[in-house]
Amino acid sequence: MRRALEFLFTRALRSRLGVALVIAVLVFGVIGAARLISDSADPAEGLSSRPDRPITTVDPAAGDDGVLNSAAPPPPVTSPGARTPEQIAERFAAAWLGRPGMTAEEWQAGLRPLSTSALSEKLTGVEPESVPAETVTGPPTMRERSETFVELLLPLDSGRLRLELVTSDDGWLVDVLDWERP
C-alpha cells in the first residue's frame, strides 16, 4: 500500500496523463452532482434560460420589414438637356479604353470630366496600356439603385466593365470603376 501511494504521488500525479485524469474525474464529479441536485424530469429544463416561445421584435401585422424591397427603385433623375447615365457610361468607357499611342496625361484628361474627384485621384499614375480590353461589344445594362445612384454594366471584348454613377451639380459622374473577367 505504501508503494502504491508513493507511486501515485511521486510519478502518476506529476505526469501530464495523471493531471488530466484528476481533472476529468473532478469534471465528471461536478456534472454528476449537478444532475443529482437538479432533480428535473425534463432533461431540456434545468440550468437553461431559453424562452419557452419565439421572441418577436416586430409586429407581424406591420407589413414587410425585410431589407430586400419588392418595389422597383425610383428611376434616376436627369436634368432636362443633360446626359443620361447610359450616355455618360458609354463616353467614359470610350475614354477608358483610349487609343493607341495615347499618353497617360491625355488619358487622364479624357476621364477627368466624366468621373468624380475621388475616382480621378485613384486613377492617378495608371497607364492606359494597363486597360485589359480594347472595344465595347454591346449596349450598357443599367441597374437603378436610387434617384441619385445607378450601376451600369458594359460588355467588352474581354470581360465586363462595371461603373457606379452618382449625380452631382455637374450631372452624372462615374464614382467606381470595376473590371469583371468572364
Secondary structure, 3 states (H helix, E strand, C coil): CHHHHHHHHHHHCCCHHHHHHHHHHHHHHHHHHHHHHHCCCCCCCCCCCCCCCCCCCCCCCCCCCCCCCCCCCCCCCCCCCCCCHHHHHHHHHHHHHCCCCCCHHHHHHHHHHHECHHHHHHCCCCCHHHCCCCCECCCCEEEEEECCEEEEEEEECCEEEEEEEEEECCEEEEEEEEEECC
